[in-house]
């Protein structure tokens, strides 16, 4: 069943389907900012569903910041984007419940920071960084560039940002204007799904499997006018996808037909994943490759290194100078010191997270539940009823991340972060997950 609003059909029988239909329409421009939505009872009658189903769909859309309701004046598409909609889609963790929802690394695998920061501060005492000083720590830049070279990332200038999301925001702002469309993984990083509309840009969802973005979906998104594509290289959040060699070749072939599209690659899985990198960088004229230190060295460092084509990096540096100016040179020196000293044993860290993921996925499979997690620290479990699964798991003592934080058109699911769990606990976790969900769909995340 469907309800035609202007030229756009609202479809669905379930609340999730109806809300996804409206959100897709907003993303592709079929529903414009400020446009009035049909009354709930009228839409329910047209779709042949209970008014409570439509009410639930509208509630989800309000929580995501897609629509706003003004009493008797009805519901309408928000005239300007929300900035923190998905950040609020989370589970409150009561006492006695284990939190496996937050996506944080295992603190036991993070390196100590005191020594490198003391050395960095001492160097700063000897030669203070003042206004007008070089904003980049030469040793950090040298090591970053060497790492990019080793992984096959094309030659390009290097700069430093306050984390990967800061880098992605600056790159998007450097090239796009309000109303432009960005192809984004679905399911994908919730902060990314917040950032794009907050910049006044439109999201075009692209499906994902274990090897990353689906080439057919990327081709469709570019054909429909997407001016940028954001790809997670490894440890994709929430599914754990990693771009393999064949998928990289397929995506490069698609990008060859759209050389003016902006490509952004996010390698936040650097130093926690031992899968080889297969970058797409260089396949188009304007590109950026971002490597964060948050997962391997600690989120509070707030640092990422960025390389790209000369125009893109120059624009990012120029805009950065007008804002924060630079990322603390003390922090840059400390990260350079961590890299120089081999503070993280990448193979050991990757093995640790891998053993936990594989133990949970195997235990779920034994109980008839399909789950995904090729790399990184998360496992994605497709479920038929996301709200019910989250509630039942909370009752069983587990706070998981609701899939609504990470998806647009993709099917419902929950994300389990394994970094707080031991291998020996996975059978118990799987037992509770299996009791909370029916067996998931066969393959893929949609």
N, C-alpha and C positions, 0 to 999 in steps of 0.2 A: 504494500500500500504506500501511497505517497500523497503529499500535500504540496501543491504548486504555489510558491510565494514569488510573485512576479514571474520571472523566467526560471526560477530555481526550485527544483523539487526537494522537499524534505521527506526522507524515507525512514523506514524502520518499524520494527514491532517491539523491540526492547528499548529501554531507556538509553543504554550504551549506544545502540545503533542510531537512535534519533539524535543524541547529542553529537555523535561523530559526524552525522550528515550535516548538521548545522555548522560544526567547526570546520569541516572541509569547505563548505560554501564561503565562510568568512575568509579562509586561507586563500582560496582561488579567486576571490573577488566577486563571487556570485551574490553574496550578501554584503552590503556596504556598511561602513560605520554609521550608526544612528538609525539604521533601518528597523522598522517595527516588526516583531515576530507575531504570528497568529496567536490569539487567545488559547490557553491550554485546552479548554473544553472543545473548542472548534477544531484544533489540530488533532485531538484524541478521536473525535468523531470521524474525521477524514481518514485517519490512519487505521481506524477500527481497533483502538486500544483503550485501556482504562485511563481516565484522566490522571490517575496517580502515576502512571508510567511517564506521561509527558511532564508532569510536575518534577519527577526525579531527574529527567533529562535536563530540564531547565535549571534545576538546582546544581547539577554537575557543571553546566555551562557558566553559571554565576561563579561557582567556586574556582573555575579556571580563568575567570576574568574575560570570557568571551562575550557575555551579555550582561545587562543590568536591568533590574526591575524597579519600576517607580509606581507601586500601588496600582490604582485603577487605570493609570496611563499605560500599563502593560509592560512587556519586556521588549528590549531592543538591543541590537548589536552595540557594544560599547563604542562611543565616538573616538576614544583613544585607547591604546593598548594598556593592559595591566602589566606591572613589572614583576610581581612576585606570586602569580597565581599558583603555579605548581609547587612552589616551596611550601605552601600551606597544606598540600595534599600529603599528609603524613599521619602516622599513628602515634598517639600519645602513649608512652611506655610507663605503665603503672609499676609499682614496687613488685618485685618477684618475677617480672617478665624479662626474658633475655632479648636484648635489642640486636637483631640481625638485619637492620633496615638502613643503616646510615652510610654505607659505602666507604667507611674509614679503613685505612690499612691496619695491619697488626702492629701495635706499637713495639712488640718484641723484635720486629724485623727492621725497625727504623734505626739509623745510626745515631750515636751520641753527637751532640752539636757543640758542647761547651768548648772543646779544644779548638775547633776550627774558627768559632766566633771570637774566641780570645785572641787568636793569631790575627784574624782580620781586623779586630779593633785596635790591636797594637800597631799594625801597619797604618791604620788610619790616624793614630796619634802621631806617628812619625811624618806622615804626609797627608794632611787633612784634605778631604774633598770639599771644594768650595764652589760657589756659583761660577759658572763658566768652565769648570773642570770637565774633562772627558766623562760622559755619562756611562761609558762602558768599561768594565774591567777587562784589560787586554787578555789576561790568562783565561778568564771564563770564555771570552769570544773565541780564543784559539782552540780551547778544548771542545767547545760546542761545534765549531766548524769541522774539527777533526772527526768528531762523532758523526756528523752529517755525511762527511765524505765516506766514512767506513760503511755507512748504511745505504749508500747510493743516492743520497739526496743531492740534486744538482747544485752547482756552484751558485752562490748568492751572498749578499751581505747579511750580517747577523745583528740582531738587536735583542734587548731584554725587556720583558713586560712583567706585570704583577700577576702571573698565573696565566693559564691557557685561555680562560674565558675573557680576560682583559685583552689578550692578543687577538682573539677571534672578533671581539667587538670592534677593535681598532681597524682591523683589516676590512671588515664589512663596511664600516663607516667611511673608509678611505676610498671605496669604489662605488657604493650603491647609494641610491636616493630613496626617499619615502615612497612606498608602494611597490618597490621592486620585489621580486620573488626569489626565495632561497630554498634550494632542495636540501632537505634535512632528513636524517635517518629516523625511521619509525618502526619499532620503538627506538628511542634515543635518549640522550642526556636531557633530563628535565630542565636544567638551567639553560641549555641551548634552545629548547622549545619556548622558554620565557624570553630569552634575549632577543630573538628575531622580531617578534611583534613589538617588543619594547622599543626597538629602533625604528618602528614604523614600517617594517618590512613584512612580506607575506610568506608563510610557510607552505612549501609543497612537499608533502610526505613521500619518502622513498622507502620501500620495503627492504628488509634485512634478513639474511640467513647467516649461517656460520662463517661464510667467507666475506661478509660485509654487504654493502649496498647492492641491490639487484640491478644488473645492467639494463634490463628492460625498463625498470622503473626510472632509472636515471635518464635514460634516453627519452622517455615520455615527459619527465619533468623539464628537461631542456627544450624539448619540442614545444611545450606549453609556455615557454618564456622565462624559466628560471634563469637568473643572471649569475647565480653563485651556487656552488655545491660544497657541502661540508661533509668530510669523510673521517671516520675514526679508524686509524690504522690497525690498532691492536687493543685488546681489553675493552671492547666497546661496552658502553654502559647503556642498558642493563644486561645485554645478552651475551657478552663475552666474545663477540665475533672478532675475527682477525682477517684482514685482507691477504689472501694467498696469491701465489704467482699467476695462476690462471685467471682469477678474478681481476687482478691488477691489469693483465693484458686486455681483458674484455672492457674494463672501464676506460683504459687508455684509448681503445678503439672508439668508444662512444664519445669521449672528450675530443678526439681528433676532428669530429664533425662539428664541434662548437668551440673553436679556439679562443673566442672572446669571453667565454664564461670564466668567472673567478673561482679558483679552486683553493679550498682550505683543508689541510690535513692536520688532524689532532692526534699526536702521539703521546697521550698522557700515560700510556702503559710502559713507557721507556723505563728500563731497569727493574721491572717486575715481571716481564714476559721474556721468555727465551726464544720465541718464534721469530724467525728472520723478518725484517721489514721489507715490504714491497711497495715503495712509494710511487705515487702518481705524479708527483711534482715535476714540472717541466712539460707536461702534456698540453698545457695551454699557455697563453701569453702572460697572464697574471696569476700568480700562485703564492701560497704561503704555507710553510710547514712549521708547526708549533710543537715544542717538546717541553712538557712540564716536569718539575721535580717533586710534585706534591705527593704522589703515591709511594714513591721509593724513599724519599728523604724527609717527608713531613709536610702536611698542608700549610703549616704556619710560615713556611719559608716564602710563600706567595711569589714564586719566581718561575718564569718560563723563558726559554730561548726561542727566537723566531728567525727563520730565514725565508727568503722568497726572491722574486724578481726585484730588480733595483728600484723600479717605480713604486711598488707596493711598500717595500721596507722604508724608503725615503718618506713616503706619506705618513706611515705609522710614526716614524721618529719625529717628523715635523709636528704632528698633532700632539704627541706626547710632551714635547717641549713646552707647549702652551698650557698643559695641565699639570700633572705631577712633576714634570721635568725629567726625572730618571728614577730607576729602581735603586735603592740603597746600595752603594758600592761596597759597604761592609757585608751585606748579604751576598752580593755577587762574589766577593772574595771568599766567603765561607763556602759557597757552593763549589767554586773552583777548587778549594781545598778538599772538599769531600770527593770530588771527581779524581783529583790527583792522588789521593790516598786509597782509592778503591774501597770507599766506605761501605758500599753495598755489594755483596756477592750475588750477582744477578741470577746465576744458575741456581743457587740455593734458595733465593727468594721465590723465583718462578716455580721451582719444584715444590716448595712448601704450599703455595697457593694452589698449584696444580693438583697435588695429592688431596687437598681438602675438597676442591671442586669435583674431582673425579669420584671421590668417595660418596659425596652427596648425590651426584647424578646417577651413579651405579645403584645406590641404595633405593633411589626413587624408581629407577627402571625395574628393579626387582619387585616393586609394588605396583607396577602398571602405570606409573606417572612419568610422562616425557618431560625432560628439562634440558636446558642448554647452558653452556659455559665453556667455550673453547679456550679462553684465556682470561687472565685478570683475577679479580677477587669476588665476582658475583656469579650467581646462578639464576637464570630466568625460567620460571615455571608457568607455562600457559595454563589458565584455569577457565572453566565455563562461567563461574560466578565470582568475580573479583571481590566484591564487598563481603559476600558470605565467607569466602576463603580467608580473608584478612581477619574477620571477626572470630572465626573458629580457631584460627591459629593463635590469636591473642588469648583466647580462653584457654588454649592448651599451653600457654606460657611462652609464645614466640611472637615478637613484633617484627613483621616483615614489611617491606616497602610496597605500597599499593602500586599496581602497574599504571594507574591513571596519571601518575607523575611523569611517565616516560613515553606515552603513546598518544597518537591522534586517531589514525584509521586502523592501526594494528589491534588484534584481539586482546582481550583481558589477560592479565597475568600478575604474578607477584615476583619481587626480586629478593633473593636471600644473599646477604653478604657473608662469606665464609670466613673472613679474617678473624672473627671472634670465636670461632669454633675449632675444636680439635677433630682429627680424623675419627677418633673413637666415638665421637658424639653423633656422627652423621646418620647412623642407623636409627637412632631415636628421633632425630629431626625429620628424617624421611617418613618414619611411621606417622608422625603427627601431620605432616604435609599431606600424605596419602589419605589420611582420615578426613582432612579438611577439603579435599578436592576430588572430583571424579577424574578418571584418566584423561590427560590432555590430548589435543589433536596430534596427528602423526608427525609431520615435518614442517619446518618453517615457523615463523613467529606471528604470521597474520591470522 
